[in-house]
Each structure stands twice: as C-alpha cells, then as structure tokens.
Amino acid sequence: MKKFSLFIHIAAVVALFCVPTSCSQDTTESVEIAGYQSQLTVGLPSTRTYLGDKEGDTYPTYWSDNDAIVVNGAVSTTTTINDNKTSATFYFANVVLETPYYITYPYTEGSACAEGKPTVVFKSEQSYVANTFDAGNAPMCGYFDGSDQIVLQHLAGVMRLSITGNYTISTIEVTAPEGVALAGEFDVDCQSGAISAIEGKTTNKVTYTANEALSADEAKDFFITVPAGNLGVCKVVITEKNGLSMNLQWSATDVKAGVVREFKAFQFKGGASFELGTLPAEDDELVIEPPTENKNRVIYYTNGSTTEPTVPTDINVFGANIVSNTYNAEKECWVIKFDGDVTQIGEYAFTDCTSLTSVTIPDSVTLIGFGAFSGCTSLTGITIPNSVTKIGIEAFCYSSLTSIIIPDSVTEIGETAFSGCTSMTAFYGKFASTDNRCLIVDGVLNSFAPAGLTEYTIPDSVTKIEKYTFYECSALTSVTIPDSVTSIGSYAFSYCTSLTSVTIGNSVSLIEGFAFFNCTSLTSVTIPDSVTKIGEHAFFNCTSLKEVYCKATTPPTGETDMFNNNAEERKIYVPISSLEAYRTAEYWSAYADSIEGYLTTTLPETGEDPDGIE
C-alpha cells in the first residue's frame, strides 16, 4: 500500500451529547477521511472542546483549536476548525501512515496511545468551566479501513449537577466502589468502542475543582465526565470553602456514552444527604444527617436539655472557629460545628460547665488541655479518641466520670488530671493497674478511682504517689503504702476525712507538704526511718492524731507546722538516744513538750505504751 505524509480531514463532525429522557443512542454524524501531502504546521490560539447550547434534548459537542488526535500512534500537530466548529482538519508533520487507522481523542502526554497502542485517559482531576466540561475530558475513538466513512464514538458519559445556595463550592468528589475504574488510562477497541481499565493506571475517584460561588436565585451547572458502563453506586461529596459537606448517592449502573445525565436542581445544605435518583422537589426540605459531615469538625454533647445549649467557657481553644451550636433532635444531642478540624480541647475549654453530661471528642484532637473539663460535675461519659497524645493537668478533676479508657496513643497525663473524681470506679487501657483502680505512669501513681472502696493497698509497681492522687477520697478508712514507694506528693491524702489508718512503706524518704492535711480521723501514724524530710503542714489539722512514731535516729528535715502545735494530748515518740536532737531540731522544737523517747528499736503496736518512755 502506498504511504503518504498526510493530514487527516474530518468533515461534518461531531457527536451530540443527549439527555437520557429523549435520546436512547449516540447521534454521532459520519466522518470522511482522506490523505494529503502537507507542510502546514502553524499553531492556532488555544480554546477548548466544549458543549454547545442545548438544542432540544441534545448538547452539540464542538471541536477546539488546541485539540489533538492520535492515529496509529502519531499525534496531530496542528488543527484547523471550520466556522461552524463541528468539523476540523488535523495536520500531521513528517508522519507516514497507512490504513487501517485507529483514532483516539484526546492525546494525553505520557499515555500509551503515542506508542501505537489505542488508549484514552479519563481525567481524575477536572475543573469547572462555565456551561461545559474542560478540554479533553470527553474521550472518543474511531476506526477507518479505507472505506468512504468513519464514525467517531463517544466513550464518556456526563453528569450535570445544578446547585443553588449561598455558598462557594470548593470541590466535588465522585468515588466509585473499590475496584471500579472511574479515571485513568483505558485500552480502547476502536471498532467497537469497548474500553477496559489498564491495571495500575486507574483510580476509583474523580476530584472536580470548582471554587465557584452559588446563587440563591439561579442554579449553577457543573459537568463531570466519567467512563461509560456500570460504575456501581457512587458517592458524591460536595464541599464548600469552609469545609461543610453534602453527601449524595448516585446509582451509576448504566452510564451511557455521549449522554448527559441531568438531575433536578437542588440547594446546597451542609450535612444534607440524599439519593440522586430520588431527588426531592426543589422546595422540599432535604434530610439533615450530621454524622455525614466531616466528623473532625464537630463536637457532639448532651446536657439534659433540648433548648439550652452549653456554651464553652473559652471558644478560642479548639484550633478552629465555632460556626454553630444547635440541637439535633434525631440524634438527641447538641452539635457544635467548626470551620476547620478540631485539633485540641484547649485550656479551660469547658471548665465549670456543670450541665454537661456527655461529650464525643473528634478523632482529630491530639490534646486535652489544662482544666479542659474541670468542674463538670454532671459529666458522666466521655470517650478519648486514639488521636490524643496528652491529657493536661486538672483535665477532668471534679467531674462525675465513673470510668474512662486511656488509649494507647496517650504519652502524657498531667498531675491531678482526675483528682476529685470521687465517682470513678475504674480506669481501663494504657497505664491502668491490674485492678483498674490506678493510673501508673512510669512508676508514678497519677490517678486513683475510689468509688466503693474503704480500704486499699497501693500496687508495689508504684515508686511515687503524685500530688492530689487521693484528694477528698472521703470514704477510705485504711491505706497501705508499699516499700516500693519513695515519696508522697503534696495534698496526696488531704481531706481523706475517714482515714483512720495509714501504713507508710519503709522506703519513703519524702512526705511533701499538706500530704495528710485535714485527715481528721487519723489517730496514729508511724514515720519510718527512711524519711528524711517532712513538708509544711504535712499532718496539719489531723485533729484526732494522738500518736506519732518516728523511727529515724536523725530527725528528718522539717518545715513549718508539720503537726498542729496546739494539739491536746498528742505525743511524738522518737528513739530515746535522739530525744534531745529532736527537741532542739529546727521546726521539731515547736513540739518539744510533746516529744518523748522510747528504748526499743521496734515500735509497739499502736495504742500500747512504748517501752522505756522517758
């Protein structure tokens, strides 16, 4: 067969897109091809391939000056568009072709079509163009074996969404089920028009960038192209510029090539969800489903009311701005919506919000800050998401939580995080002790769940009792501190008003200030010889404390008012050999009249008179 350096002349083209209600098949016109020698390589101004104004039930498709086709792997270099834009002349420079001609449109740089293999690319990234789709978004193919005519076939279907409202649409995402090709490179049978996804070169998602302001009075049209065929049930997510989303469901089981699938105009409403196939009338209320929104941008809570919201104590500590705080009757909860992802529940976010009963924290939160829920005296339920890495000081103190799970993501829990949570029965998850009563962080007893207990023995994995750990555990009558513990933090047992007995382990070296402050039922205490320092007011206002046994021969370093210096009938028993040292030591001398010595190195049982009292 004779070979030509040629251009291809496509006359009287091109296909018409039609609306499915009145067009059951493609209406592509015939195309005539002839070969010529040509040296024409002049470029023309760029426009685009686009839809013309709707004519009855069809949309004519016009060629654009920058369009390029591929014939047997050769890419056209120049295009001439006839006046009516329904026919075009494509020029090939320095190319020798022979029939049959396998023709594909558009040419996509990097695709296999330029290597002689008929393929087309459906774009995964599409952009808004007024009243049409963007250049090269609607692939076609054709075949010519030397006969008089050829028919170019459409390979794409188009969905048109007509939207009204007072928002600016940012993106529209169309997602097909896993394994369904929605974009990427496809093999093409140019004779039949059949397409098949090329493994590893396709995706099930199309992202359409709009950045277009809507109008409340007139619908704006968005045209998105997808491959013809059975695409299953697709999810369509429309997102406005502040992050509010609207979820649609499209049963795309029969997408027809060359057909624009039109849907009735609807109003954009953040959180709305419906099936496109059963779209309600324009004046119908859409169904609002808050869980379909971006869950990282909402906080759900209850407060025992359906009319009075709980207002955060500080509205500027969430990492995003609050846009609404409304009650959702269907979900029976309040919803605080934000203009971005909630990254933290910051300092004092809900401090003293006494009506708050439950809270759902979004998965985007990494920090629960200082005092975030302190004083929430009605708060009984909260779930800490796996994204949280830090729980701050006093985060939940004086709340009414009964139990809580600490996720593995947490690396730090601030002191007094759960202090005063007297209804707490158990901790679970990371840092929880085997009996679920303690949170132990690197050997430090950080928090205690006291509800229902009167006696408790601290686990021997504890090396330090953090400040305020047993604060106001008013039901406890007896506590045993194991020998593993080396220090007792300030206010650790303060206001344990029922505590009558405490056993301090033989490794404790430091009892910090106010450690047993106001333990009004404590009658006696033995301070082991390991103790080297007792802080100020450590046993102050322990009004029933009558007997203090100090086993150390060297007086521990003391501070102001370790004990009430005016307590009646209280005795401080010390080793007789150190009697004078205690009576003259700084801060101990204030109790000189109460200090007595004993001879034995082993103290008698509490309540018995020590041997050899002097």
C-alpha positions in Angstrom: 0.0 0.0 0.0 1.2 3.5 -0.9 2.3 5.6 2.1 1.6 9.3 2.5 2.9 12.2 4.5 -0.5 13.5 5.3 -3.1 15.3 7.3 -6.5 13.8 8.1 -9.6 15.8 7.2 -12.6 15.2 9.4 -15.6 16.7 7.8 -19.1 17.4 9.1 -18.4 16.3 12.6 -19.2 15.9 15.6 -21.2 13.9 18.1 -24.1 15.3 20.0 -24.5 14.7 23.7 -28.1 13.9 24.6 -30.3 13.8 27.6 -31.5 10.3 28.5 -35.2 11.1 28.6 -35.4 11.5 24.8 -32.2 10.1 23.3 -31.6 6.4 23.5 -28.4 6.2 21.4 -25.5 8.2 20.3 -26.2 10.6 17.4 -22.6 10.9 16.1 -22.5 12.0 12.5 -20.5 10.4 9.8 -16.8 11.3 9.3 -15.0 11.2 6.0 -11.2 10.7 5.9 -8.8 11.4 3.0 -4.9 11.5 2.8 -2.9 14.5 1.6 0.7 15.7 1.5 1.0 18.8 3.6 3.7 21.1 5.1 1.2 23.0 7.3 2.5 23.2 10.9 1.1 26.6 12.0 -0.3 26.6 15.5 -3.6 28.3 16.3 -4.9 30.1 19.5 -6.0 27.7 22.3 -9.7 27.3 23.1 -11.3 24.1 24.3 -13.6 21.2 23.3 -16.9 22.1 24.8 -20.7 21.6 24.8 -22.8 23.9 22.8 -26.1 25.4 24.0 -28.7 22.7 24.4 -30.8 22.2 21.3 -34.0 20.5 22.3 -32.8 17.4 24.2 -29.2 17.4 23.0 -26.0 19.2 23.6 -23.8 19.5 20.4 -20.0 18.9 21.0 -17.7 21.3 19.3 -14.0 20.9 18.3 -11.4 23.3 19.8 -8.4 24.8 18.2 -6.0 23.1 20.6 -7.5 19.6 20.2 -5.2 16.8 19.1 -6.0 13.3 17.9 -3.8 10.2 17.7 -3.7 8.0 14.6 -1.8 4.8 14.8 0.4 6.3 17.4 1.0 9.6 15.5 -0.1 12.8 17.3 -1.6 15.6 15.2 0.5 18.8 15.4 -1.9 21.4 14.1 -5.7 21.8 13.9 -8.0 23.9 11.8 -11.5 24.4 13.0 -14.2 25.2 10.4 -16.5 28.1 11.0 -19.3 26.0 12.5 -16.9 24.2 14.8 -18.4 20.9 14.0 -15.6 19.9 11.6 -11.9 20.1 12.0 -8.8 19.5 10.0 -5.9 17.8 11.8 -2.4 18.1 10.4 0.5 15.6 10.9 4.0 16.8 10.3 6.6 14.3 8.9 4.4 11.3 9.5 3.9 8.3 7.3 0.6 6.4 8.0 -1.2 3.5 6.4 -4.6 2.1 6.8 -6.3 0.9 8.9 -6.4 4.0 11.0 -7.0 3.6 14.7 -8.0 7.0 16.0 -8.3 8.2 19.6 -9.1 11.5 21.2 -7.7 13.3 23.2 -4.0 12.9 23.1 -2.6 12.7 26.7 1.1 13.2 27.2 2.7 10.1 28.7 -0.1 7.8 27.7 0.5 4.6 25.6 -1.6 6.0 22.7 1.5 7.7 21.3 3.3 4.4 21.2 0.8 3.0 18.7 -1.5 1.4 21.3 -5.1 2.7 21.2 -5.7 4.1 24.7 -7.6 7.0 26.2 -7.3 8.8 29.5 -10.2 9.9 31.6 -9.1 12.7 33.8 -9.1 12.2 37.6 -8.6 15.9 38.2 -11.2 18.0 36.5 -12.0 21.8 36.7 -15.0 24.0 36.4 -15.7 25.6 33.0 -18.9 27.6 32.7 -21.7 25.6 31.0 -19.5 22.7 29.8 -16.7 20.4 30.8 -13.0 21.2 30.5 -10.7 20.5 27.5 -10.1 16.8 26.7 -12.5 15.5 29.3 -14.7 13.5 26.9 -12.6 10.8 25.1 -13.7 9.4 21.7 -12.4 6.8 19.3 -12.7 5.9 15.6 -11.7 3.3 13.0 -11.0 3.6 9.2 -10.1 0.8 7.0 -10.2 2.5 3.6 -14.0 2.7 3.1 -15.7 6.0 2.5 -16.8 6.9 6.0 -15.9 6.5 9.7 -18.0 7.1 12.8 -16.3 8.6 15.9 -17.7 7.2 19.1 -18.1 8.8 22.4 -16.6 6.9 25.3 -17.7 9.1 28.2 -20.9 9.9 29.9 -21.5 13.2 31.7 -23.3 14.0 35.0 -24.7 17.5 35.4 -25.3 18.8 38.9 -27.4 22.0 39.1 -26.9 23.7 42.5 -28.3 26.8 44.2 -27.4 28.4 47.6 -25.4 31.0 49.4 -22.1 29.1 49.5 -18.9 28.9 47.4 -18.4 25.3 46.2 -14.8 24.3 46.6 -14.8 20.7 45.3 -17.0 17.9 44.1 -15.6 14.4 44.7 -17.1 11.3 42.9 -16.0 8.0 44.3 -16.9 4.6 42.8 -16.8 1.3 44.8 -13.4 -0.2 45.3 -12.1 -1.9 42.2 -14.3 0.2 39.8 -12.2 2.4 37.4 -13.5 5.9 37.3 -10.5 7.7 35.9 -7.1 6.9 34.4 -5.9 5.1 31.3 -8.0 2.6 29.4 -7.4 0.3 26.5 -9.8 1.0 23.6 -11.2 -1.2 20.8 -11.6 1.5 18.2 -14.0 -0.6 16.1 -16.5 -1.4 18.9 -15.8 1.4 21.3 -15.3 -1.0 24.2 -12.9 0.2 26.9 -11.0 -1.7 29.6 -9.1 -0.3 32.5 -5.3 -0.8 32.4 -4.2 -2.4 35.7 -2.3 0.0 37.9 -3.2 3.1 35.8 -6.7 3.8 37.1 -8.4 5.1 40.2 -11.9 5.0 41.6 -12.1 8.7 42.3 -12.6 11.9 40.4 -11.9 15.3 42.0 -13.6 18.2 40.4 -12.3 21.6 41.5 -15.0 24.3 41.3 -14.2 27.4 43.5 -17.5 28.8 42.3 -19.9 31.0 44.2 -23.5 29.8 44.1 -26.6 31.9 43.7 -29.8 31.5 45.7 -31.9 32.5 42.7 -30.3 30.7 39.7 -28.8 27.2 39.6 -25.2 26.9 38.6 -24.3 23.8 36.4 -21.3 21.6 37.0 -20.4 19.0 34.3 -18.3 16.0 35.3 -17.2 13.3 32.8 -16.8 9.6 33.7 -16.4 6.4 31.6 -19.5 4.8 30.1 -20.5 1.5 31.7 -21.5 0.1 35.0 -19.9 2.2 37.7 -22.0 0.8 40.6 -23.3 3.1 43.4 -21.0 6.1 43.6 -20.6 8.5 46.4 -20.7 12.2 45.5 -19.4 14.7 48.2 -19.8 18.4 47.6 -17.7 20.6 49.8 -17.9 24.3 50.3 -14.9 26.6 51.1 -15.3 26.4 54.9 -15.4 22.6 54.9 -19.2 21.9 55.2 -20.1 18.9 53.1 -23.1 17.5 51.4 -23.3 13.8 50.6 -25.1 12.4 47.5 -25.5 8.9 46.3 -25.6 8.1 42.6 -26.6 4.8 41.2 -24.3 4.9 38.2 -25.1 1.3 37.0 -25.8 2.3 33.4 -23.7 5.3 32.3 -24.3 5.8 28.6 -21.7 7.1 26.2 -22.5 10.5 24.8 -25.3 11.1 27.3 -25.6 14.0 29.7 -27.4 12.7 32.8 -29.2 15.7 34.2 -30.5 15.9 37.8 -33.1 18.3 39.1 -31.6 21.5 40.7 -31.1 21.3 44.4 -30.0 23.7 47.2 -26.6 23.1 48.9 -27.0 22.4 52.6 -24.2 21.3 54.8 -24.9 17.9 56.3 -27.6 17.0 53.8 -27.7 13.5 52.3 -29.9 12.0 49.6 -30.1 9.7 46.7 -29.8 11.5 43.3 -32.2 9.1 41.7 -34.9 10.1 44.1 -34.1 13.8 44.3 -36.8 15.7 46.1 -38.6 18.7 44.6 -36.6 22.0 44.8 -38.8 23.3 47.6 -38.7 20.1 49.7 -36.6 20.0 52.9 -33.5 17.9 52.5 -32.8 15.3 55.2 -30.1 16.6 57.5 -27.7 13.9 58.9 -24.9 15.5 61.0 -22.8 12.3 61.1 -22.4 12.5 57.3 -20.4 15.7 57.9 -16.7 15.9 58.5 -16.6 14.4 61.9 -13.4 16.2 62.7 -15.2 19.5 62.6 -18.0 18.7 65.1 -18.3 18.0 68.8 -21.4 16.2 70.0 -22.6 16.6 73.6 -25.6 16.2 75.9 -26.6 18.4 78.8 -30.1 17.3 79.8 -31.8 20.0 77.8 -33.1 20.3 74.3 -33.5 24.1 74.4 -30.5 25.5 76.3 -27.0 24.8 74.8 -23.9 24.5 76.8 -21.5 27.4 75.8 -17.8 26.6 76.0 -16.0 28.5 78.7 -13.4 29.6 76.2 -14.4 29.5 72.5 -10.9 30.1 71.1 -9.1 27.0 72.2 -10.2 24.4 69.7 -7.9 25.1 66.8 -10.9 26.2 64.7 -13.7 28.7 65.0 -17.2 27.8 66.2 -19.8 28.4 63.5 -22.9 27.0 65.2 -24.1 25.2 68.4 -27.5 23.6 67.7 -29.7 20.7 68.9 -30.2 17.7 66.6 -33.5 16.1 67.5 -32.9 12.9 65.5 -29.6 12.2 67.3 -30.8 13.6 70.6 -27.7 15.6 71.1 -26.2 19.1 70.7 -23.7 19.7 67.8 -21.0 22.3 67.9 -19.8 22.9 64.3 -16.4 24.4 63.4 -14.9 26.0 60.3 -12.0 23.6 60.4 -10.7 20.4 62.1 -10.8 20.5 65.9 -7.2 19.8 66.9 -7.5 20.3 70.7 -9.8 20.7 73.6 -7.7 23.5 75.0 -7.2 25.1 78.4 -10.4 25.7 80.3 -12.5 24.8 77.2 -15.5 23.6 79.3 -14.4 24.4 82.8 -17.3 24.5 85.2 -19.9 23.6 82.5 -21.9 21.9 85.2 -24.8 20.9 82.9 -22.6 18.9 80.5 -23.4 15.1 80.8 -21.5 13.5 77.9 -19.1 14.6 75.1 -17.9 13.0 71.9 -14.4 14.3 71.0 -13.4 14.2 67.3 -10.6 11.9 66.1 -8.5 15.0 65.0 -7.9 16.0 68.6 -4.4 15.4 70.0 -4.5 17.4 73.2 -6.9 17.7 76.1 -5.6 20.8 77.9 -5.2 22.2 81.4 -8.6 22.1 83.1 -10.5 21.4 79.9 -13.4 19.6 81.7 -12.6 20.5 85.3 -15.6 21.2 87.5 -18.0 19.5 85.0 -19.9 18.0 87.9 -22.5 16.3 85.8 -20.1 14.8 83.2 -20.5 11.0 83.5 -19.4 9.9 80.0 -16.6 10.8 77.6 -14.6 8.9 75.0 -11.0 9.9 74.4 -10.1 9.2 70.8 -7.0 7.3 69.7 -5.5 10.6 68.3 -5.0 12.1 71.8 -1.4 12.1 73.0 -1.6 14.4 76.0 -4.1 14.8 78.8 -3.3 18.0 80.7 -3.2 19.0 84.4 -6.7 19.0 86.0 -8.2 18.0 82.7 -11.1 16.1 84.3 -10.8 17.0 88.0 -14.1 17.2 89.9 -16.1 15.6 87.1 -18.6 12.8 87.7 -16.9 10.3 85.4 -17.4 6.7 86.6 -14.9 5.1 84.2 -12.6 6.0 81.4 -10.4 4.3 78.8 -7.0 5.7 78.2 -6.0 4.9 74.6 -2.5 3.7 73.6 -1.8 7.0 71.8 -1.5 8.9 75.1 2.0 9.5 76.2 1.5 12.0 79.0 -1.1 12.5 81.7 -0.8 15.7 83.8 -0.9 15.6 87.6 -4.3 15.9 89.1 -5.9 15.1 85.8 -8.6 13.0 87.6 -8.3 14.5 91.1 -11.6 14.8 92.9 -13.4 12.3 90.6 -15.0 10.5 93.6 -17.5 8.6 91.4 -14.7 6.9 89.4 -14.8 3.1 89.7 -12.2 2.1 87.1 -9.6 3.1 84.6 -9.0 1.0 81.5 -6.4 0.8 78.7 -3.0 2.4 78.9 -1.4 2.9 82.3 -4.2 1.1 84.1 -3.2 -1.1 87.1 -4.3 -4.8 87.1 -7.1 -4.0 89.5 -8.2 -1.0 87.3 -8.1 1.3 90.3 -4.9 3.3 89.4 -3.2 5.0 86.5 0.5 4.4 86.9 2.8 6.4 84.5 6.4 5.4 84.7 6.0 4.3 88.3 4.1 7.4 89.3 0.7 6.8 90.8 -1.1 9.5 88.8 -4.8 8.9 89.5 -7.0 6.8 91.7 -10.6 5.5 91.3 -12.0 5.5 94.8 -15.7 4.8 94.4 -16.9 1.9 96.5 -13.7 1.4 98.4 -12.9 1.8 102.1 -9.5 0.0 102.2 -6.8 0.0 99.7 -3.3 -1.3 99.2 -1.3 0.5 96.6 0.4 -1.7 94.0 4.1 -2.4 94.5 4.8 -1.2 91.0 4.4 2.4 92.3 7.5 4.4 93.2 5.9 7.8 93.7 2.5 9.0 94.8 1.7 12.1 92.8 0.2 15.2 94.4 -3.6 15.2 95.0 -3.9 11.5 94.0 -6.2 10.5 96.9 -7.5 14.0 97.5 -11.0 14.0 99.1 -11.3 10.2 98.9 -13.6 10.6 102.0 -14.7 7.0 102.2 -11.3 5.5 102.6 -10.5 4.3 106.1 -7.3 2.5 105.6 -4.4 2.8 103.1 -1.2 0.7 102.8 1.8 2.3 101.1 4.2 -0.4 99.9 8.0 -0.4 100.4 8.4 0.4 96.7 7.3 4.0 97.2 9.9 6.6 97.8 7.9 9.8 98.0 4.4 11.0 98.8 3.3 14.2 97.0 1.7 17.3 98.4 -2.0 17.0 99.2 -1.8 13.3 98.2 -4.2 12.2 101.0 -5.6 15.6 102.0 -9.3 15.7 103.1 -9.4 11.9 103.4 -11.7 12.6 106.4 -12.5 8.9 107.2 -8.9 7.7 107.1 -8.0 6.2 110.4 -5.0 4.1 109.5 -2.1 4.6 107.1 0.9 2.3 106.7 3.9 4.1 105.2 6.4 1.9 103.5 10.0 1.6 104.6 11.4 3.3 101.5 9.6 6.6 101.7 12.2 9.4 102.1 9.9 12.4 101.4 6.5 13.4 102.7 5.6 16.6 100.9 3.7 19.5 102.4 0.0 19.0 103.1 0.3 15.3 102.3 -2.2 14.3 105.0 -3.7 17.7 105.6 -7.2 17.6 107.3 -7.3 13.8 107.7 -9.4 14.4 110.7 -10.0 10.7 111.6 -6.3 9.7 111.6 -5.4 8.6 115.2 -1.8 7.5 114.8 1.0 7.3 112.3 4.4 5.7 112.1 7.1 7.5 110.2 9.8 5.0 109.1 13.5 5.7 109.5 13.8 6.1 105.7 12.0 9.5 105.9 14.5 12.4 105.6 12.1 15.3 105.0 8.5 16.2 106.1 7.0 19.2 104.4 5.0 22.0 105.9 1.5 21.2 107.2 2.1 17.6 106.2 -0.2 16.4 109.1 -1.8 19.7 109.9 -5.4 19.7 111.2 -5.3 16.0 111.7 -7.3 16.7 114.9 -7.6 13.1 116.0 -3.9 12.4 115.6 -2.7 11.5 119.2 0.4 9.3 118.5 3.2 9.9 116.1 6.0 7.4 116.0 9.3 8.5 114.4 11.8 5.7 113.9 14.7 7.7 112.4 17.5 8.4 114.9 18.4 11.6 112.9 15.5 14.0 112.9 14.0 14.4 109.4 14.3 17.8 108.0 11.1 19.6 108.9 9.1 22.6 107.8 6.5 24.9 109.3 3.7 23.3 111.2 4.2 19.7 110.3 1.7 18.9 113.1 -0.7 21.2 114.9 1.5 22.6 117.6 -1.5 23.1 119.9 -3.0 19.7 119.6 -4.0 18.4 123.1 -2.7 15.1 124.4 -0.7 14.3 121.3 2.6 12.5 121.8 5.5 12.3 119.4 7.6 9.2 120.2 11.3 9.2 119.0 14.3 6.9 119.7 15.5 7.8 123.2 19.0 8.2 122.0 17.8 11.0 119.7 15.4 12.7 122.2 17.5 15.8 122.7 18.2 16.1 118.9 14.5 16.1 118.1 13.6 18.6 120.9 16.2 21.1 119.6 16.0 20.5 115.8 14.6 23.2 113.6 10.8 23.0 113.4 10.7 20.0 115.8 11.5 22.2 118.7 8.0 23.6 118.5 6.7 20.3 119.7 9.4 19.8 122.4 6.8 19.4 125.2 5.1 16.6 123.2 8.2 14.6 122.2 9.1 11.6 124.3 11.7 8.9 123.8 11.5 5.1 123.7 14.2 2.5 124.3 13.3 -0.3 121.8 14.2 -0.1 118.2 10.9 -1.9 117.3 7.8 0.2 118.0 5.0 -1.3 119.9 1.5 -1.9 118.4 -0.4 1.3 118.0 -2.2 2.2 121.2 0.3 0.4 123.6 2.7 2.4 125.7 6.2 2.2 124.2 8.8 0.6 126.4 11.2 2.8 128.3 9.3 6.1 127.8 11.1 9.0 129.2 
